[in-house]
Amino acid sequence: GRAAAVDANRIARERLGRPMPGPALLGGFAALTEVLALESLLEAIRGRFGGETGEANVRAAAEAYELVAAERRRREPLRGYRTLRAQRARD
């Protein structure tokens, strides 16, 4: 399985001025599972919240997404790496 930690309360306080971690948690979930595209999530947030509140929630979700995505890139080997290594060994 996969696991990631993201300080959603901190992100929410910085972006929204109050501890409402939902959008940040959804952003982290989207990055971790790759079940939901970031653009789809951001569009849904904008549809639910309007104006500056909506944009603040979008920034919170995007920040959490980027943090978790960056952590995944550090932890996971590049896709195809083993295949390339095996091919070079055969050559």
Secondary structure, DSSP 8 states (H G I E B T S, - for coil): -------HHHHHHHHHSS---HHHHHHHHHHHH-SS-HHHHHHHHHHHS-HHHHHHHHHHHHHHHHHHHHHHHHHS--TTHHHHHHHHHH-
